[in-house]
């Protein structure tokens, strides 16, 4: 196999114009002929130059082959990682469809409790800050949702760090907001994985560093509420498996020590930073989140766990 074939085989989707190849070949042949010339006409210096040219050509060829090999290995590794994540997500989706969700009765609430360690940052830098968030979703649609949040040791918070907000539909921070997403009803989410992915992707409006990152963020933002019904949750997990670059890490503990599978995606421009949700593969429920830091950002080292949360759902009879 020649170098051209090797380079082409590394990425079959790269198209090289034939005219450019012809010009490059002609130039290479012309320079090789000039460098070699008739054997009897070569001075010792030209013969040495020719040997150096041949040696440089072999070195360049070897370097190109090594680079191609590295690209191939890297692509295989990335593809294998994505395939592993896809398998885990689709298995979790299949299990989720069979899972019977907690269902509050009349007068009851589905409570999503988040226990988190996030970073509190100001002009002095960033320090870990432990917070808790409780969202109470009522079974009765005419009853207001309730949010109870303990902001912890946040800079600028005076008096009690705990706030309680009651608003219909979970619109805790304004009429155009909702805990489950502005204007979103869980019933709007298709229950087929491919359709759910298309539904998410069609809503892209240019956010995030890339379309794929934006799709990943919007799917995980819905899932992380802890309130998504099983059919829609299964479809969103399947949709996540279709986002390019998604990978999975098994055996990851949430902030409360519960073990699950971390699903994340690294965006090239984020310098190694990685945002993940941690799911229970048997129920498809998000049981936490974590963020892995990139190198040289706010003093964090590559691979540091910058933030970590735990999410738990339960049925309660009353709300504060």
C-alpha positions as CSV (number, residue, x, y, z in Angstrom):
1,X,0.0,0.0,0.0
2,X,1.5,3.4,-1.0
3,X,1.4,6.5,1.2
4,X,-1.5,8.1,-0.7
5,X,-3.6,5.0,-0.2
6,X,-2.7,4.9,3.5
7,X,-3.6,8.5,4.0
8,X,-6.9,8.1,2.1
9,X,-7.8,4.9,4.1
10,X,-7.4,6.9,7.4
11,X,-10.4,9.0,6.6
12,X,-12.5,7.8,3.8
13,X,-14.7,10.9,3.9
14,X,-11.8,13.2,2.8
15,X,-12.0,14.0,-0.9
16,X,-8.9,15.1,-2.7
17,X,-9.4,16.8,-6.1
18,X,-7.8,14.7,-8.8
19,X,-6.3,17.8,-10.5
20,X,-4.4,18.6,-7.2
21,X,-3.1,15.1,-7.0
22,X,-1.9,15.2,-10.6
23,X,-0.1,18.5,-10.1
24,X,1.5,17.2,-6.8
25,X,2.7,14.0,-8.5
26,X,4.2,15.9,-11.5
27,X,6.0,18.4,-9.2
28,X,7.4,15.5,-7.1
29,X,8.6,13.6,-10.2
30,X,10.2,16.7,-11.6
31,X,12.1,17.5,-8.3
32,X,13.2,13.9,-7.9
33,X,14.6,13.9,-11.5
34,X,16.4,17.2,-10.9
35,X,17.9,15.9,-7.6
36,X,19.0,12.6,-9.1
37,X,20.2,13.5,-12.6
38,X,22.7,11.3,-14.6
39,X,25.0,9.4,-12.3
40,X,28.1,10.4,-14.2
41,X,27.2,14.2,-13.9
42,X,26.8,14.2,-10.1
43,X,29.5,15.7,-7.9
44,X,30.2,14.2,-4.4
45,X,28.2,17.0,-2.9
46,X,25.2,16.3,-5.2
47,X,25.4,12.6,-4.5
48,X,25.3,13.4,-0.7
49,X,22.4,15.8,-1.3
50,X,20.6,13.0,-3.2
51,X,21.2,10.6,-0.3
52,X,20.0,13.2,2.2
53,X,16.9,13.8,0.0
54,X,16.1,10.1,-0.1
55,X,16.7,9.8,3.7
56,X,14.4,12.9,4.3
57,X,11.8,11.3,2.0
58,X,11.8,8.1,4.0
59,X,11.7,10.0,7.3
60,X,8.8,12.1,6.1
61,X,7.0,9.0,4.9
62,X,7.5,7.3,8.2
63,X,6.3,10.4,10.1
64,X,3.2,10.5,7.9
65,X,2.5,6.9,8.5
66,X,3.0,7.3,12.3
67,X,0.6,10.3,12.2
68,X,-2.0,8.3,10.2
69,X,-1.6,5.5,12.7
70,X,-2.2,7.8,15.6
71,X,-5.3,9.3,13.9
72,X,-6.6,5.8,13.2
73,X,-6.0,4.6,16.8
74,X,-7.6,7.9,18.1
75,X,-10.6,7.5,15.9
76,X,-11.0,3.8,16.8
77,X,-10.8,4.7,20.5
78,X,-13.4,7.5,20.2
79,X,-15.7,5.3,18.1
80,X,-15.3,2.5,20.6
81,X,-16.1,4.8,23.5
82,X,-19.2,6.2,21.8
83,X,-20.3,2.7,20.9
84,X,-19.9,1.6,24.5
85,X,-22.0,4.7,25.7
86,X,-24.7,4.0,23.0
87,X,-25.0,0.4,24.2
88,X,-25.3,1.4,27.8
89,X,-27.8,4.2,27.1
90,X,-30.0,2.0,24.9
91,X,-29.9,-0.8,27.5
92,X,-30.9,1.8,30.1
93,X,-33.7,3.0,27.8
94,X,-35.1,-0.5,27.4
95,X,-35.0,-1.1,31.2
96,X,-36.6,2.3,31.9
97,X,-39.7,1.5,29.7
98,X,-40.3,-1.5,32.1
99,X,-39.9,0.6,35.2
100,X,-43.0,1.8,37.1
101,X,-42.5,5.4,38.2
102,X,-43.4,6.7,41.6
103,X,-46.9,8.2,41.2
104,X,-48.3,10.6,43.7
105,X,-52.0,10.3,44.6
106,X,-54.4,13.2,45.0
107,X,-53.0,15.7,47.5
108,X,-49.5,14.2,47.3
109,X,-46.3,15.5,45.7
110,X,-43.5,13.9,43.8
111,X,-40.4,15.4,45.5
112,X,-37.1,15.7,43.7
113,X,-34.3,16.3,46.2
114,X,-30.9,17.5,45.0
115,X,-27.9,17.5,47.4
116,X,-25.0,19.3,45.7
117,X,-21.5,20.6,46.0
118,X,-21.0,23.4,43.6
119,X,-18.3,26.1,43.3
120,X,-19.0,29.5,44.8
121,X,-16.9,31.9,42.8
122,X,-16.2,35.6,43.4
123,X,-13.3,38.0,42.8
124,X,-11.2,36.1,45.4
125,X,-11.6,32.8,43.6
126,X,-13.7,29.6,43.9
127,X,-14.5,27.5,46.9
128,X,-16.8,24.4,47.3
129,X,-20.3,25.2,48.5
130,X,-22.8,22.6,49.6
131,X,-26.5,23.4,48.7
132,X,-29.8,21.6,48.6
133,X,-32.8,21.9,46.4
134,X,-36.2,20.4,46.9
135,X,-38.9,20.6,44.2
136,X,-42.4,19.4,45.0
137,X,-44.5,18.6,41.9
138,X,-48.2,18.2,42.9
139,X,-50.4,15.4,41.6
140,X,-53.2,18.0,41.3
141,X,-52.5,20.4,38.3
142,X,-54.3,23.3,40.1
143,X,-52.0,23.2,43.1
144,X,-48.8,25.3,43.1
145,X,-45.4,23.7,42.8
146,X,-43.0,24.4,45.7
147,X,-39.3,25.0,45.6
148,X,-37.2,25.0,48.8
149,X,-33.5,26.0,48.2
150,X,-30.7,26.3,50.7
151,X,-28.0,28.4,49.0
152,X,-25.4,27.4,51.6
153,X,-22.4,29.8,52.2
154,X,-23.0,31.9,49.0
155,X,-21.2,35.2,49.0
156,X,-23.6,38.1,49.2
157,X,-26.5,36.1,50.8
158,X,-27.7,37.9,53.9
159,X,-29.9,36.5,56.6
160,X,-31.3,33.0,56.0
161,X,-29.8,31.0,53.2
162,X,-33.0,29.2,52.6
163,X,-35.7,30.4,50.3
164,X,-39.2,29.0,49.6
165,X,-41.1,29.7,46.4
166,X,-44.6,28.6,45.4
167,X,-45.6,29.0,41.8
168,X,-48.1,27.2,39.4
169,X,-46.3,24.9,36.9
170,X,-42.9,25.3,38.5
171,X,-42.4,28.8,37.2
172,X,-40.2,29.7,40.1
173,X,-38.2,32.4,38.4
174,X,-40.8,34.2,36.3
175,X,-43.7,33.5,34.0
176,X,-41.5,32.6,31.1
177,X,-39.5,30.1,33.1
178,X,-40.3,26.6,34.3
179,X,-38.4,24.0,36.3
180,X,-38.9,21.5,33.5
181,X,-38.0,24.0,30.8
182,X,-39.8,27.1,29.5
183,X,-43.0,26.2,27.7
184,X,-42.2,22.4,28.0
185,X,-44.7,19.8,28.9
186,X,-43.3,16.3,29.4
187,X,-46.1,15.1,27.2
188,X,-44.5,17.0,24.3
189,X,-41.5,14.7,24.3
190,X,-41.8,11.9,21.6
191,X,-41.6,8.4,23.1
192,X,-39.5,7.1,20.3
193,X,-35.7,7.6,20.6
194,X,-35.1,8.7,17.0
195,X,-38.1,11.0,17.1
196,X,-37.0,12.5,20.4
197,X,-33.5,13.2,19.0
198,X,-35.0,14.9,15.9
199,X,-37.4,16.9,18.2
200,X,-34.4,18.1,20.3
201,X,-32.2,18.8,17.3
202,X,-34.9,20.8,15.5
203,X,-35.0,23.2,18.4
204,X,-31.3,24.3,18.0
205,X,-30.9,28.0,17.8
206,X,-27.2,28.4,17.8
207,X,-26.3,28.0,21.5
208,X,-23.3,26.4,23.1
209,X,-20.0,25.7,21.4
210,X,-21.5,23.3,18.8
211,X,-24.8,21.9,17.8
212,X,-24.0,18.5,19.3
213,X,-23.0,20.1,22.7
214,X,-26.2,22.1,22.7
215,X,-28.3,19.0,22.0
216,X,-26.5,17.2,24.8
217,X,-27.1,20.0,27.3
218,X,-30.8,20.4,26.5
219,X,-31.5,16.7,26.8
220,X,-29.6,16.4,30.1
221,X,-31.3,19.6,31.4
222,X,-34.6,17.9,31.0
223,X,-33.5,14.6,32.6
224,X,-31.8,16.2,35.6
225,X,-35.1,17.5,37.0
226,X,-35.7,14.0,38.2
227,X,-39.4,14.3,37.3
228,X,-39.5,13.0,33.7
229,X,-42.0,10.1,33.2
230,X,-40.5,6.7,32.2
231,X,-41.7,6.6,28.5
232,X,-40.2,10.1,27.8
233,X,-37.2,9.4,30.0
234,X,-36.4,6.2,28.0
235,X,-36.8,8.2,24.7
236,X,-34.4,10.9,25.9
237,X,-31.8,8.3,26.9
238,X,-32.0,6.8,23.5
239,X,-31.7,10.3,22.0
240,X,-28.5,10.8,24.0
241,X,-27.0,7.7,22.4
242,X,-27.4,9.5,19.0
243,X,-25.5,12.6,20.0
244,X,-21.9,12.4,18.5
245,X,-19.1,12.2,21.0
246,X,-21.1,11.0,24.0
247,X,-19.2,8.5,26.2
248,X,-19.9,6.6,29.4
249,X,-18.0,5.7,32.7
250,X,-19.3,2.9,34.8
251,X,-19.0,2.7,38.6
252,X,-19.3,6.4,39.4
253,X,-20.5,7.5,42.8
254,X,-22.8,10.5,43.2
255,X,-22.4,13.1,46.0
256,X,-24.2,10.7,48.5
257,X,-22.2,7.7,47.4
258,X,-24.8,6.0,45.2
259,X,-23.2,4.2,42.3
260,X,-24.3,4.7,38.7
261,X,-23.2,5.3,35.1
262,X,-21.8,8.7,34.2
263,X,-22.8,9.9,30.7
264,X,-20.9,12.9,29.4
265,X,-19.4,14.6,26.4
266,X,-16.2,16.5,26.0
267,X,-16.2,19.5,23.6
268,X,-12.8,20.3,22.0
269,X,-12.9,24.0,22.8
270,X,-13.6,23.3,26.5
271,X,-9.9,22.3,27.2
272,X,-10.9,18.9,28.7
273,X,-13.8,20.2,30.8
274,X,-16.6,17.5,30.9
275,X,-20.2,17.8,32.1
276,X,-21.9,14.5,33.1
277,X,-25.1,13.2,34.4
278,X,-25.1,10.0,36.5
279,X,-27.9,7.6,35.8
280,X,-29.3,4.5,37.4
281,X,-29.1,2.0,34.5
282,X,-32.0,0.0,35.8
283,X,-34.5,2.9,36.1
284,X,-33.0,5.5,33.8
285,X,-33.3,8.1,36.6
286,X,-30.7,10.7,37.0
287,X,-29.2,10.2,40.4
288,X,-26.6,13.0,40.2
289,X,-24.3,15.1,38.1
290,X,-20.6,15.9,38.1
291,X,-18.3,18.2,36.2
292,X,-14.7,17.3,35.5
293,X,-12.3,20.2,35.1
294,X,-9.9,20.9,32.3
295,X,-6.3,21.8,33.0
296,X,-5.3,25.4,34.0
297,X,-8.8,26.7,34.6
298,X,-9.4,28.5,38.0
299,X,-6.5,26.5,39.4
300,X,-8.2,23.1,38.8
301,X,-6.1,20.3,37.4
302,X,-7.2,18.1,34.5
303,X,-9.5,15.4,35.8
304,X,-10.5,17.2,39.1
305,X,-14.1,16.8,40.1
306,X,-15.2,20.4,40.2
307,X,-18.9,19.8,41.2
308,X,-20.9,16.8,42.2
309,X,-24.5,16.3,43.1
310,X,-27.0,13.6,44.2
311,X,-30.6,13.5,43.1
312,X,-33.3,11.4,44.7
313,X,-37.1,11.1,44.1
314,X,-39.8,10.2,46.6
315,X,-43.5,10.6,47.3
316,X,-44.5,12.9,50.1
317,X,-47.9,13.9,51.6
318,X,-47.2,17.6,52.1
319,X,-45.0,20.4,50.9
320,X,-43.6,23.3,52.9
